[in-house]
Amino acid sequence: MKTANATLLAALVLVLSGCGRGEPRPNILWIVWDTVRADRMGLYGYSRDTTPNLDRWSESARVYDCSAVSCWTVPSHASMFTGLFPSEHGANSLNSRLDDRFETVAEILQDEGYQTYLFSANPSVSRRLNLSQGFQTEEHPGDPSLVERAQQTVLAKIDDADSHNPIRSGVHSSRARDWFVKAVGEIANDRFLHFLDRREPDQPFFAFLNYMEAHRIRVPPRRFLERIVDPDNVEAAYAFDQSQRRFKRVTLGLEEPFSAAEQEMIGAIYDATLLELDDLLDRLFKDLLTRDLLDNTVIILTSDHGEHLGDMGSYLHQYSLYEGVLSVPLVIWGPGRLPPGREENPVSNIDLFPTILDFAGVHRPPLPGLANLSRPSPHRPVVAEYVEPYRTMLRRVGKSNPKWDPTPFERQLRALRLGPHKLLWSSTGPAELYDLTSVAGEQVDLAGARPQRLDELSSILRHWLAARHLGPEGEPGRPLTEKEKDQLRSLGYL
């Protein structure tokens, strides 16, 4: 953590860096739309007009084909903040706290003279799990100074016809309140602007904002839902049971699947939350424009993971590394630093760690397996990990359903993407192979039809694990031989 000497050094670095380069370092604003999948957005080809403002603003941005590094909040945020993969930092469902020994991007930038600020609607991205290391100011909807406003904000979004929504009582729950007072993007915007108006104007800022509108349980205001569904179906959407219990039981095979009409309703409600996020982003951009900050601020928009909406038989984001969970948006406005347009080479949201440091002029040795988003390579495999299945829910369900078989969900997963192909490795079954550019996508497993390509990607994954001193199952392995080190160097891992 930061010391008095580090503070003095940071001030000196700030002065020298400005003099040496002849221009001030940029402000950096990092926005996470929690639980948002790319294929439900206009700029990624979705048929519904869910992100009209983002589509317009992104004309001056770099748009990426991006995969999440994991499928749920804690490992994904920990990886984005540290540049370490889930199997390296160890923050997972067994131990969700990020260890103090890992240095975060916020800590590095604070030591470099940046003013750091965090607002997270997700209660996991907080001091409690040590994910907020390095942020001088940290705020959440459940803070004593904000919770009453957060409760009122969320309750105001629940329509009178929405009789099934558990948020009505949940916002007052002493045990789980923070997970219900989450759809408060208006407060996130206001608190960030409050930070801007009180910061030191001569120092750059690094701010992180997490929005939870798209995360279950969803409460899009009526005006956004009416833009998605036919007027005759609005009341039906409010009558739909959005309880967490039903989503989980259907996914785990304990209840009958949702009907086609119900699946359409789930997707419509989700899409309405994207319209709300899009509106919040537009207002934020206009406020930054008013403050004359757009020209000297790098703005990053991404997600920590997506969400299954019935695809692959799931309505959750845990227990899976299919594309509904992995394919996330990544849009970067980097005035004078990144050319607008599309980046065709696949990247990962973990690549934001070295990229943000590069934007700030902080030079660190490159981390193996990561890419600078200014120059991603077409030959770099993109890897995602689910190293520890979320067992708490499985145990609960198993106690009340003793004949239920949890085996399909008790597995480690790794996904590796190279070019059009994606390898999905499981600790409990055969590997799967998909062509993500084909119409069939993940509906057709090509492992049997393309055994040579399956072997090639499996070998690359083994090399990737070996570079991290991990065995085939992801556990600590033996030291590398010199021959193996030479092979890894030839692949760019060392």
C-alpha positions as CSV (number, residue, x, y, z in Angstrom):
1,M,0.0,0.0,0.0
2,K,1.0,3.6,-0.4
3,T,3.4,5.3,2.0
4,A,4.4,8.9,2.6
5,N,7.6,8.4,0.6
6,A,5.5,6.9,-2.2
7,T,3.3,10.0,-2.1
8,L,6.3,12.3,-2.5
9,L,7.7,10.1,-5.3
10,A,4.4,10.1,-7.1
11,A,4.3,13.9,-7.1
12,L,7.8,14.0,-8.5
13,V,6.9,11.4,-11.2
14,L,3.9,13.5,-12.1
15,V,6.0,16.6,-12.7
16,L,8.8,14.9,-14.5
17,S,6.4,12.9,-16.7
18,G,4.6,16.0,-17.8
19,C,7.9,17.8,-18.6
20,G,9.5,14.8,-20.3
21,R,6.7,14.1,-22.8
22,G,5.5,17.6,-23.4
23,E,1.8,16.7,-22.7
24,P,-0.2,15.8,-19.7
25,R,-1.2,12.2,-19.0
26,P,-4.8,11.4,-19.8
27,N,-7.6,10.9,-17.4
28,I,-8.9,7.3,-17.5
29,L,-12.5,6.4,-16.9
30,W,-13.3,2.6,-16.8
31,I,-16.9,1.6,-17.0
32,V,-18.2,-1.9,-16.4
33,W,-21.7,-2.8,-17.4
34,D,-22.0,-5.8,-15.2
35,T,-23.5,-9.0,-16.8
36,V,-23.8,-7.5,-20.3
37,R,-23.3,-9.7,-23.4
38,A,-22.1,-8.2,-26.7
39,D,-24.6,-9.9,-29.0
40,R,-27.5,-8.0,-27.5
41,M,-26.1,-4.6,-28.6
42,G,-26.6,-2.7,-31.8
43,L,-22.9,-2.1,-32.5
44,Y,-22.4,-5.9,-32.4
45,G,-25.2,-6.6,-34.8
46,Y,-28.2,-7.2,-32.7
47,S,-31.6,-6.7,-34.4
48,R,-33.2,-4.7,-31.6
49,D,-32.2,-1.1,-31.1
50,T,-30.9,-1.5,-27.5
51,T,-27.9,0.8,-27.6
52,P,-28.7,3.7,-30.0
53,N,-26.6,6.3,-28.0
54,L,-23.6,4.0,-27.6
55,D,-23.8,3.1,-31.3
56,R,-23.5,6.8,-32.1
57,W,-20.8,7.6,-29.6
58,S,-18.8,4.5,-30.7
59,E,-18.2,6.0,-34.1
60,S,-15.2,7.8,-32.6
61,A,-14.1,4.7,-30.6
62,R,-12.2,1.5,-31.1
63,V,-14.6,-1.5,-30.9
64,Y,-13.2,-5.0,-30.0
65,D,-14.2,-8.6,-30.4
66,C,-13.7,-9.4,-26.7
67,S,-13.9,-12.4,-24.4
68,A,-14.3,-12.2,-20.6
69,V,-11.5,-13.9,-18.6
70,S,-14.1,-15.7,-16.4
71,C,-17.8,-16.1,-16.0
72,W,-18.6,-14.3,-12.7
73,T,-17.8,-11.1,-10.8
74,V,-14.9,-12.0,-8.4
75,P,-12.4,-13.8,-10.7
76,S,-13.1,-11.5,-13.6
77,H,-12.7,-8.3,-11.7
78,A,-9.6,-9.6,-9.9
79,S,-8.0,-10.5,-13.3
80,M,-8.9,-7.2,-14.9
81,F,-7.4,-5.3,-11.9
82,T,-4.2,-7.4,-11.6
83,G,-3.4,-8.7,-15.0
84,L,-3.4,-12.3,-13.5
85,F,-5.5,-15.1,-14.6
86,P,-8.0,-16.7,-12.1
87,S,-5.7,-19.7,-11.6
88,E,-2.9,-17.2,-10.6
89,H,-4.6,-14.8,-8.2
90,G,-6.8,-17.5,-6.6
91,A,-9.9,-15.3,-6.0
92,N,-12.8,-17.8,-6.5
93,S,-15.8,-19.3,-4.9
94,L,-13.6,-21.0,-2.2
95,N,-11.7,-17.9,-1.4
96,S,-13.3,-14.8,-2.8
97,R,-10.9,-12.3,-1.3
98,L,-8.0,-11.0,-3.4
99,D,-4.8,-11.4,-1.5
100,D,-2.9,-8.3,-0.4
101,R,0.3,-9.4,-2.2
102,F,-1.2,-8.7,-5.6
103,E,-0.8,-5.2,-6.9
104,T,-3.8,-3.7,-8.7
105,V,-3.9,-1.2,-11.5
106,A,-5.5,1.3,-9.1
107,E,-2.6,1.0,-6.7
108,I,-0.1,1.5,-9.5
109,L,-1.8,4.6,-10.8
110,Q,-2.2,6.0,-7.4
111,D,1.5,5.7,-6.8
112,E,2.0,7.4,-10.2
113,G,0.1,10.5,-9.1
114,Y,-3.4,9.6,-10.3
115,Q,-6.4,10.5,-8.2
116,T,-8.4,7.3,-7.9
117,Y,-12.2,6.8,-7.5
118,L,-14.5,3.8,-7.4
119,F,-18.3,3.5,-7.5
120,S,-19.5,-0.1,-7.6
121,A,-23.1,-1.1,-7.6
122,N,-21.8,-4.7,-7.3
123,P,-21.1,-5.2,-3.5
124,S,-18.4,-7.8,-4.3
125,V,-16.2,-5.1,-5.9
126,S,-15.4,-3.6,-2.6
127,R,-13.1,-3.4,0.4
128,R,-14.8,-6.5,1.8
129,L,-13.2,-8.7,-0.8
130,N,-10.1,-6.5,-1.2
131,L,-10.9,-5.7,-4.8
132,S,-10.9,-1.9,-4.2
133,Q,-7.2,-1.8,-3.4
134,G,-5.7,1.5,-4.5
135,F,-8.9,3.5,-4.8
136,Q,-8.6,6.6,-2.6
137,T,-12.4,7.2,-2.7
138,E,-14.8,4.2,-2.7
139,E,-18.6,4.4,-2.8
140,H,-21.5,1.9,-3.0
141,P,-25.3,2.2,-3.0
142,G,-25.4,0.4,0.4
143,D,-23.2,3.1,2.1
144,P,-25.0,4.7,5.0
145,S,-24.9,8.1,3.3
146,L,-26.4,6.7,0.1
147,V,-28.6,3.7,1.0
148,E,-31.9,5.6,1.6
149,R,-31.6,7.3,-1.8
150,A,-30.6,3.9,-3.4
151,Q,-33.7,2.3,-1.9
152,Q,-36.0,5.0,-3.2
153,T,-34.3,4.9,-6.6
154,V,-34.8,1.2,-7.1
155,L,-38.4,1.1,-5.6
156,A,-39.4,3.9,-8.0
157,K,-38.5,1.7,-11.0
158,I,-40.9,-1.1,-9.9
159,D,-44.2,-0.7,-11.7
160,D,-47.4,-1.2,-9.9
161,A,-48.2,-4.1,-12.2
162,D,-44.9,-5.8,-11.3
163,S,-46.4,-7.9,-8.5
164,H,-43.8,-10.7,-8.5
165,N,-40.7,-8.6,-8.1
166,P,-38.8,-9.6,-4.9
167,I,-37.0,-6.3,-4.8
168,R,-39.9,-4.7,-3.0
169,S,-39.0,-6.5,0.2
170,G,-35.4,-7.2,-0.6
171,V,-34.3,-3.5,-0.4
172,H,-35.0,-3.6,3.3
173,S,-33.4,-7.0,4.0
174,S,-30.7,-6.7,6.6
175,R,-28.9,-9.8,5.2
176,A,-29.1,-9.3,1.4
177,R,-30.0,-5.6,0.9
178,D,-26.9,-4.7,-1.1
179,W,-27.9,-7.2,-3.8
180,F,-31.2,-5.4,-4.2
181,V,-30.2,-1.7,-4.1
182,K,-28.1,-2.2,-7.3
183,A,-29.9,-0.7,-10.3
184,V,-28.9,2.8,-9.3
185,G,-27.0,4.1,-12.4
186,E,-28.3,7.6,-11.7
187,I,-26.5,7.6,-8.4
188,A,-23.3,6.3,-10.0
189,N,-23.3,9.1,-12.5
190,D,-24.0,11.8,-9.8
191,R,-21.4,10.5,-7.4
192,F,-18.7,10.4,-10.2
193,L,-19.6,14.0,-11.2
194,H,-19.4,15.0,-7.6
195,F,-15.9,13.5,-7.5
196,L,-14.9,15.4,-10.7
197,D,-16.1,18.7,-9.3
198,R,-14.0,18.2,-6.1
199,R,-10.8,16.7,-7.4
200,E,-7.5,18.4,-7.9
201,P,-7.7,19.7,-11.5
202,D,-4.0,19.6,-12.1
203,Q,-3.8,15.9,-11.4
204,P,-5.1,13.2,-13.8
205,F,-7.8,10.9,-12.4
206,F,-8.5,7.2,-12.7
207,A,-12.1,6.3,-12.1
208,F,-13.9,2.9,-12.1
209,L,-17.7,2.7,-12.3
210,N,-19.7,-0.6,-12.1
211,Y,-23.4,-0.6,-13.2
212,M,-25.7,-3.5,-12.3
213,E,-28.9,-2.7,-14.2
214,A,-28.5,-5.9,-16.4
215,H,-27.8,-8.2,-13.5
216,R,-30.6,-10.3,-12.0
217,I,-33.0,-9.2,-10.6
218,R,-33.9,-6.8,-13.3
219,V,-36.1,-3.7,-12.9
220,P,-36.1,-1.7,-16.1
221,P,-38.4,1.3,-15.9
222,R,-41.6,1.1,-17.9
223,R,-40.5,3.7,-20.5
224,F,-37.7,1.4,-21.5
225,L,-39.7,-1.8,-21.5
226,E,-42.3,-0.2,-23.7
227,R,-39.7,0.5,-26.3
228,I,-38.9,-3.3,-26.5
229,V,-42.2,-5.1,-26.2
230,D,-45.6,-4.6,-27.9
231,P,-48.0,-2.5,-25.7
232,D,-50.2,-5.6,-25.3
233,N,-47.3,-7.5,-23.7
234,V,-46.1,-5.0,-21.2
235,E,-48.5,-6.2,-18.5
236,A,-47.5,-9.8,-19.3
237,A,-43.9,-8.9,-18.7
238,Y,-44.7,-7.5,-15.3
239,A,-46.7,-10.6,-14.5
240,F,-43.6,-12.8,-15.3
241,D,-42.0,-14.4,-12.2
242,Q,-38.3,-13.3,-12.2
243,S,-37.4,-15.0,-9.0
244,Q,-33.9,-16.2,-8.6
245,R,-35.1,-19.6,-7.4
246,R,-36.9,-20.3,-10.7
247,F,-34.0,-19.3,-12.9
248,K,-31.7,-21.6,-10.9
249,R,-34.0,-24.6,-10.7
250,V,-34.7,-24.5,-14.5
251,T,-31.0,-24.3,-15.2
252,L,-30.2,-27.1,-12.9
253,G,-32.9,-29.3,-14.4
254,L,-35.2,-29.3,-11.4
255,E,-38.2,-27.6,-13.1
256,E,-39.7,-27.7,-16.5
257,P,-38.0,-25.4,-19.0
258,F,-39.4,-22.0,-19.7
259,S,-41.9,-21.8,-22.5
260,A,-41.0,-20.0,-25.8
261,A,-43.2,-17.0,-24.7
262,E,-41.4,-16.9,-21.3
263,Q,-38.0,-17.0,-22.9
264,E,-39.0,-14.1,-25.1
265,M,-40.1,-12.2,-22.0
266,I,-36.8,-12.9,-20.3
267,G,-34.9,-11.5,-23.3
268,A,-37.1,-8.5,-23.6
269,I,-36.7,-7.5,-19.9
270,Y,-32.9,-7.9,-20.3
271,D,-32.9,-5.8,-23.4
272,A,-34.8,-3.1,-21.7
273,T,-32.1,-2.9,-19.1
274,L,-29.6,-2.2,-21.9
275,L,-31.7,0.7,-23.0
276,E,-31.5,2.1,-19.5
277,L,-27.7,1.6,-19.4
278,D,-27.5,3.3,-22.8
279,D,-29.5,6.3,-21.6
280,L,-27.2,6.6,-18.5
281,L,-24.1,6.5,-20.7
282,D,-25.4,9.2,-23.0
283,R,-26.1,11.5,-20.1
284,L,-22.6,10.8,-18.7
285,F,-20.9,11.6,-22.0
286,K,-22.9,14.8,-22.3
287,D,-21.8,15.8,-18.7
288,L,-18.2,15.1,-19.6
289,L,-18.6,17.2,-22.8
290,T,-20.0,20.1,-20.7
291,R,-16.9,19.8,-18.5
292,D,-14.6,19.8,-21.5
293,L,-13.2,16.4,-20.5
294,L,-13.8,14.2,-23.6
295,D,-10.6,15.3,-25.4
296,N,-8.2,14.4,-22.6
297,T,-10.0,11.3,-21.1
298,V,-9.6,7.7,-22.2
299,I,-13.0,6.0,-21.7
300,I,-13.3,2.3,-21.5
301,L,-16.6,0.4,-21.6
302,T,-16.7,-3.3,-21.1
303,S,-18.3,-6.1,-19.0
304,D,-17.0,-8.6,-16.5
305,H,-19.1,-11.4,-18.1
306,G,-22.3,-12.0,-20.0
307,E,-25.5,-13.9,-19.1
308,H,-27.2,-17.0,-20.5
309,L,-30.8,-16.2,-21.6
310,G,-31.9,-19.7,-22.4
311,D,-29.0,-20.5,-24.7
312,M,-27.3,-23.7,-23.9
313,G,-30.2,-24.4,-21.5
314,S,-29.0,-21.9,-18.9
315,Y,-30.3,-18.8,-17.3
316,L,-27.2,-18.1,-15.1
317,H,-23.6,-17.1,-15.8
318,Q,-21.9,-19.6,-13.4
319,Y,-21.0,-23.1,-14.5
320,S,-20.3,-22.2,-18.1
321,L,-17.8,-20.8,-20.5
322,Y,-20.0,-20.7,-23.6
323,E,-20.2,-17.5,-25.6
324,G,-23.4,-16.2,-24.0
325,V,-21.2,-15.7,-20.9
326,L,-17.8,-15.0,-22.5
327,S,-18.6,-12.6,-25.4
328,V,-18.7,-9.1,-23.9
329,P,-18.5,-5.6,-25.3
330,L,-15.2,-3.7,-25.3
331,V,-15.2,-0.1,-26.6
332,I,-12.4,2.4,-26.0
333,W,-12.4,6.1,-26.7
334,G,-8.7,7.0,-26.8
335,P,-8.4,10.4,-28.4
336,G,-5.0,10.6,-30.2
337,R,-4.1,7.2,-28.8
338,L,-6.3,4.6,-30.6
339,P,-7.8,5.0,-34.2
340,P,-11.6,4.6,-34.4
341,G,-12.9,1.5,-36.0
342,R,-13.1,-2.2,-35.6
343,E,-10.3,-4.4,-34.2
344,E,-10.7,-7.8,-35.8
345,N,-8.2,-9.7,-33.6
346,P,-9.9,-11.4,-30.6
347,V,-8.9,-9.9,-27.2
348,S,-9.7,-10.4,-23.6
349,N,-10.9,-8.0,-20.9
350,I,-7.8,-9.0,-18.9
351,D,-5.8,-7.1,-21.6
352,L,-7.1,-3.9,-20.1
353,F,-4.4,-4.1,-17.3
354,P,-1.3,-3.6,-19.5
355,T,-3.3,-1.3,-21.8
356,I,-4.4,1.1,-19.1
357,L,-0.8,1.3,-17.7
358,D,0.4,2.1,-21.2
359,F,-2.1,4.9,-21.6
360,A,-0.8,6.3,-18.3
361,G,2.8,6.1,-19.4
362,V,3.6,3.4,-16.9
363,H,6.1,0.9,-18.3
364,R,6.2,-2.6,-16.8
365,P,7.6,-5.9,-18.1
366,P,5.0,-7.6,-20.3
367,L,2.9,-10.3,-18.6
368,P,2.7,-13.6,-20.5
369,G,-0.6,-14.3,-22.2
370,L,-1.7,-10.6,-22.2
371,A,-1.8,-8.2,-25.1
372,N,-1.7,-4.4,-25.3
373,L,-4.9,-3.4,-27.0
374,S,-3.1,-0.9,-29.1
375,R,-1.6,-3.8,-31.0
376,P,-3.2,-7.2,-30.4
377,S,-1.9,-10.1,-32.3
378,P,-3.9,-12.5,-34.5
379,H,-1.7,-15.4,-33.2
380,R,-2.2,-14.9,-29.5
381,P,-4.7,-17.5,-27.9
382,V,-7.4,-15.9,-25.8
383,V,-8.0,-17.9,-22.6
384,A,-10.8,-17.9,-20.0
385,E,-11.0,-19.9,-16.8
386,Y,-13.6,-21.2,-14.4
387,V,-11.2,-22.8,-11.9
388,E,-13.6,-23.5,-9.0
389,P,-17.3,-24.3,-9.5
390,Y,-19.7,-22.4,-7.3
391,R,-20.6,-25.3,-4.9
392,T,-22.6,-23.5,-2.3
393,M,-25.8,-23.4,-4.4
394,L,-25.2,-27.0,-5.5
395,R,-25.0,-28.2,-1.9
396,R,-28.1,-26.3,-0.9
397,V,-30.0,-27.8,-3.9
398,G,-28.6,-31.3,-3.2
399,K,-29.9,-31.3,0.4
400,S,-33.5,-30.6,-0.6
401,N,-33.2,-32.9,-3.7
402,P,-31.3,-36.0,-2.7
403,K,-31.8,-37.8,-6.0
404,W,-30.5,-34.8,-8.1
405,D,-27.1,-35.3,-9.8
406,P,-24.9,-32.2,-9.5
407,T,-22.0,-33.8,-11.5
408,P,-22.6,-31.8,-14.7
409,F,-22.0,-28.6,-12.7
410,E,-19.1,-29.7,-10.5
411,R,-16.4,-29.1,-13.0
412,Q,-13.5,-26.9,-13.8
413,L,-13.6,-25.2,-17.3
414,R,-11.1,-23.6,-19.6
415,A,-11.8,-22.0,-22.9
416,L,-9.1,-21.2,-25.5
417,R,-9.9,-19.2,-28.6
418,L,-7.5,-19.0,-31.6
419,G,-8.7,-17.6,-34.9
420,P,-12.2,-18.8,-35.6
421,H,-12.0,-21.9,-33.4
422,K,-12.7,-22.3,-29.7
423,L,-11.6,-25.2,-27.5
424,L,-13.7,-25.8,-24.4
425,W,-11.9,-28.1,-21.9
426,S,-13.7,-29.7,-18.9
427,S,-12.3,-31.5,-16.0
428,T,-15.2,-34.1,-16.1
429,G,-15.7,-34.8,-19.8
430,P,-14.3,-34.7,-23.3
431,A,-13.1,-31.4,-24.8
432,E,-15.4,-29.6,-27.2
433,L,-14.5,-27.7,-30.4
434,Y,-16.5,-24.9,-32.1
435,D,-16.1,-22.7,-35.1
436,L,-17.4,-19.3,-33.8
437,T,-17.6,-17.9,-37.4
438,S,-20.1,-20.6,-38.6
439,V,-23.8,-20.2,-38.5
440,A,-24.1,-23.2,-36.1
441,G,-21.6,-21.6,-33.6
442,E,-21.7,-23.6,-30.4
443,Q,-24.7,-25.7,-31.5
444,V,-22.4,-28.1,-33.3
445,D,-19.4,-29.7,-31.6
446,L,-16.6,-30.3,-34.2
447,A,-14.4,-32.3,-31.9
448,G,-15.1,-35.6,-33.8
449,A,-15.0,-34.0,-37.2
450,R,-11.8,-32.0,-36.7
451,P,-9.5,-34.2,-34.5
452,Q,-6.3,-32.6,-35.7
453,R,-7.5,-29.0,-34.9
454,L,-8.7,-30.3,-31.5
455,D,-5.3,-31.7,-30.8
456,E,-3.6,-28.5,-31.9
457,L,-5.6,-26.3,-29.6
458,S,-5.3,-28.8,-26.7
459,S,-1.6,-28.7,-27.1
460,I,-1.6,-24.9,-27.0
461,L,-3.7,-25.0,-23.8
462,R,-1.2,-27.5,-22.3
463,H,1.6,-25.1,-23.2
464,W,-0.3,-22.2,-21.7
465,L,-0.7,-24.1,-18.4
466,A,2.9,-25.1,-18.4
467,A,4.0,-21.5,-18.8
468,R,2.2,-20.9,-15.5
469,H,3.7,-24.0,-13.9
470,L,0.3,-25.6,-13.8
471,G,-0.5,-29.2,-14.6
472,P,-3.2,-30.5,-16.9
473,E,-5.9,-30.1,-14.2
474,G,-4.8,-26.6,-13.4
475,E,-2.9,-27.6,-10.2
476,P,0.7,-26.6,-9.5
477,G,2.9,-28.7,-11.7
478,R,6.6,-29.6,-12.0
479,P,9.3,-27.0,-13.1
480,L,9.7,-26.6,-16.8
481,T,12.5,-28.3,-18.6
482,E,14.8,-26.2,-20.8
483,K,13.3,-27.8,-23.9
484,E,9.8,-26.9,-22.8
485,K,11.0,-23.3,-22.1
486,D,12.4,-23.1,-25.7
487,Q,9.0,-24.3,-27.0
488,L,7.1,-21.7,-24.9
489,R,9.5,-18.9,-26.1
490,S,8.7,-19.9,-29.7
491,L,5.0,-19.5,-28.9
492,G,5.6,-16.1,-27.3
493,Y,4.7,-17.2,-23.7
494,L,8.1,-16.6,-22.2
